[in-house]
Amino acid sequence: MARIAGRTSTPERLLVAGRELFSRCGYNATGIQQITDDAGVPKGSFYNHFESKEAFAAAIIDQYAAETRQAWSRMMERAPAQPVAAISYAFEQMIAHNERSATWTGCLIGNFAAEVADSSELCRQRLAVAMRGWRTMLTPLIRKAQTLGEVRDDADPSQLSALVWDAWEGALLRTKLERSAAPLRECFDLILNCLLRPSRH
């Protein structure tokens, strides 16, 4: 990875470099020296802005979660008015993003949850907040779709939202193994046409 140049502030350069390295190499395999080298700043400057590697990782989790919320809001501005169509639009956009990037690094939140949730209480808490945020974004759409008869109404919308994201995270893990976005398309097809399909009475 090339050093980060320009007039970007030191904390921002560190966050950009750290996020890239954590996504590509994982938390435990990434050292502070690597982060500062890629950010193009002295190693000592790291501790002027972050008290520890754990606190640094927590800041990256918060940043990633905030960007996800912003991206969701932008997608909803462009999405169709009908709730199921809006859900489909959002997930199609996310699938297309993964297809374009083709780095197959999975989801930073999911990767961190698997790697550091047991060893860092701080990161575990921030990861839990991020995942709750995802459920909160999707739940109102599912609830509205239930009232319109577009989605099964025999389950709580927040529980359905959680299950959708759980399935999605599992599919993202498969993309890392298969080096393909096909698991994401398969997963969302099942979510839309089986999991969320209105119940027959």
C-alpha positions as CSV (number, residue, x, y, z in Angstrom):
1,M,0.0,0.0,0.0
2,A,1.4,3.4,-1.0
3,R,1.9,6.0,1.7
4,I,-1.0,8.4,2.1
5,A,0.0,11.8,0.8
6,G,-1.5,15.3,0.8
7,R,-2.7,17.7,3.4
8,T,-4.9,15.2,5.3
9,S,-4.6,15.5,9.0
10,T,-2.5,13.0,10.9
11,P,-5.4,11.3,12.7
12,E,-7.3,10.9,9.4
13,R,-4.2,9.5,7.7
14,L,-3.8,7.0,10.5
15,L,-7.5,6.0,10.3
16,V,-7.3,5.5,6.5
17,A,-4.2,3.4,6.7
18,G,-5.4,1.4,9.7
19,R,-8.7,0.6,8.2
20,E,-7.1,-0.6,5.0
21,L,-4.6,-2.8,6.9
22,F,-7.2,-4.1,9.3
23,S,-9.5,-5.0,6.4
24,R,-6.7,-6.7,4.4
25,C,-4.6,-8.3,7.2
26,G,-6.8,-8.4,10.3
27,Y,-6.4,-6.7,13.7
28,N,-3.9,-9.1,15.3
29,A,-1.6,-9.2,12.2
30,T,-1.4,-5.4,11.9
31,G,1.2,-3.5,14.0
32,I,1.3,0.1,14.8
33,Q,4.6,0.5,12.9
34,Q,2.8,-0.8,9.8
35,I,0.0,1.7,10.3
36,T,2.3,4.7,10.7
37,D,4.5,3.7,7.8
38,D,1.5,3.4,5.5
39,A,0.1,6.7,6.8
40,G,3.5,8.3,6.3
41,V,3.8,9.7,9.8
42,P,6.3,9.0,12.7
43,K,5.4,6.1,14.9
44,G,5.4,8.4,18.0
45,S,2.7,10.5,16.5
46,F,0.2,7.6,16.8
47,Y,0.1,8.0,20.6
48,N,-0.5,11.8,20.3
49,H,-4.0,10.9,18.9
50,F,-4.9,7.4,20.1
51,E,-4.1,6.0,23.5
52,S,-3.8,2.4,22.3
53,K,-4.3,0.1,19.4
54,E,-7.6,-1.0,20.9
55,A,-8.8,2.6,21.1
56,F,-7.7,3.1,17.5
57,A,-9.7,0.1,16.4
58,A,-12.7,1.4,18.3
59,A,-12.4,4.7,16.4
60,I,-12.3,2.9,13.1
61,I,-15.4,0.8,14.0
62,D,-17.3,4.1,14.9
63,Q,-16.1,5.7,11.6
64,Y,-17.2,2.6,9.6
65,A,-20.6,2.5,11.3
66,A,-21.2,6.2,10.7
67,E,-20.3,5.9,7.0
68,T,-22.7,2.9,6.7
69,R,-25.5,5.0,8.2
70,Q,-24.7,7.8,5.7
71,A,-24.6,5.4,2.8
72,W,-27.9,3.9,3.8
73,S,-29.5,7.4,4.0
74,R,-28.2,8.2,0.5
75,M,-29.6,5.0,-0.9
76,M,-33.0,5.6,0.7
77,E,-33.1,9.0,-0.9
78,R,-32.8,7.4,-4.3
79,A,-34.8,4.2,-3.5
80,P,-38.4,3.5,-4.7
81,A,-41.2,4.5,-2.3
82,Q,-42.5,0.9,-1.8
83,P,-40.7,-0.7,1.1
84,V,-39.8,-4.0,-0.5
85,A,-38.6,-2.2,-3.6
86,A,-36.5,0.0,-1.4
87,I,-35.0,-3.0,0.5
88,S,-34.2,-4.6,-2.8
89,Y,-32.6,-1.4,-4.2
90,A,-30.3,-1.0,-1.1
91,F,-29.1,-4.6,-1.2
92,E,-28.5,-4.5,-4.9
93,Q,-26.4,-1.4,-4.4
94,M,-24.4,-3.2,-1.7
95,I,-23.9,-6.3,-4.0
96,A,-22.8,-4.1,-6.8
97,H,-20.3,-2.3,-4.6
98,N,-18.7,-5.7,-3.6
99,E,-18.6,-6.7,-7.3
100,R,-16.8,-3.5,-8.3
101,S,-14.3,-3.6,-5.5
102,A,-13.5,-7.4,-5.9
103,T,-11.1,-7.3,-3.0
104,W,-13.1,-10.0,-1.1
105,T,-12.2,-8.6,2.3
106,G,-15.7,-9.1,3.7
107,C,-17.2,-6.7,6.2
108,L,-14.9,-4.9,8.7
109,I,-17.6,-5.1,11.4
110,G,-18.1,-8.9,10.8
111,N,-14.3,-9.5,10.6
112,F,-13.7,-7.6,13.9
113,A,-16.6,-9.3,15.6
114,A,-15.0,-12.7,14.9
115,E,-11.4,-11.6,15.8
116,V,-11.5,-9.1,18.7
117,A,-15.0,-9.3,20.4
118,D,-13.7,-11.9,22.9
119,S,-10.4,-10.0,23.7
120,S,-11.6,-6.4,23.7
121,E,-14.6,-5.3,25.7
122,L,-14.3,-1.8,24.2
123,C,-14.4,-3.1,20.6
124,R,-17.2,-5.6,21.5
125,Q,-19.4,-2.7,22.7
126,R,-18.7,-0.6,19.7
127,L,-19.4,-3.5,17.4
128,A,-22.7,-4.2,19.1
129,V,-23.7,-0.6,18.7
130,A,-22.8,-0.8,15.0
131,M,-24.9,-3.9,14.4
132,R,-27.9,-2.5,16.3
133,G,-27.7,0.5,14.0
134,W,-28.0,-1.8,11.0
135,R,-31.1,-3.4,12.5
136,T,-32.6,0.0,13.3
137,M,-32.1,1.1,9.7
138,L,-33.9,-1.9,8.2
139,T,-36.7,-2.5,10.8
140,P,-39.0,0.5,9.7
141,L,-38.9,-0.7,6.1
142,I,-39.9,-4.2,7.1
143,R,-42.6,-2.9,9.4
144,K,-44.1,-0.7,6.6
145,A,-43.9,-3.7,4.2
146,Q,-45.8,-5.8,6.7
147,T,-48.6,-3.3,6.9
148,L,-48.9,-3.3,3.1
149,G,-48.9,-7.1,3.0
150,E,-45.5,-7.2,1.1
151,V,-43.7,-9.1,3.9
152,R,-44.7,-11.9,6.2
153,D,-46.4,-10.5,9.4
154,D,-45.9,-13.6,11.6
155,A,-42.6,-12.3,13.0
156,D,-41.5,-9.2,14.8
157,P,-39.9,-6.7,12.3
158,S,-36.9,-6.1,14.4
159,Q,-36.3,-9.9,14.6
160,L,-36.6,-10.2,10.9
161,S,-34.2,-7.3,10.4
162,A,-31.7,-9.0,12.7
163,L,-32.0,-12.3,10.8
164,V,-31.6,-10.5,7.4
165,W,-28.3,-8.9,8.6
166,D,-27.1,-12.2,10.2
167,A,-27.6,-14.0,6.9
168,W,-26.0,-11.1,5.0
169,E,-22.9,-11.2,7.2
170,G,-22.6,-15.0,6.7
171,A,-22.8,-14.4,2.9
172,L,-20.0,-11.8,3.2
173,L,-17.9,-14.4,4.9
174,R,-18.5,-16.8,2.0
175,T,-17.4,-14.1,-0.5
176,K,-13.9,-14.2,1.2
177,L,-13.7,-18.0,0.7
178,E,-15.1,-18.1,-2.8
179,R,-13.7,-14.8,-4.2
180,S,-17.1,-14.1,-5.7
181,A,-20.2,-12.0,-5.1
182,A,-22.4,-15.0,-5.9
183,P,-23.0,-15.8,-2.2
184,L,-24.4,-12.3,-1.8
185,R,-26.8,-12.7,-4.7
186,E,-27.9,-16.1,-3.5
187,C,-28.4,-14.9,0.0
188,F,-30.5,-11.9,-1.0
189,D,-32.6,-13.9,-3.4
190,L,-33.5,-16.2,-0.5
191,I,-34.1,-13.3,1.9
192,L,-36.5,-11.6,-0.6
193,N,-38.3,-14.6,-2.0
194,C,-38.3,-17.0,0.9
195,L,-37.5,-15.4,4.3
196,L,-39.6,-12.2,3.8
197,R,-42.2,-13.6,1.5
198,P,-45.8,-13.1,3.0
199,S,-47.1,-16.1,4.8
200,R,-49.9,-18.1,3.2
201,H,-53.0,-18.5,5.4
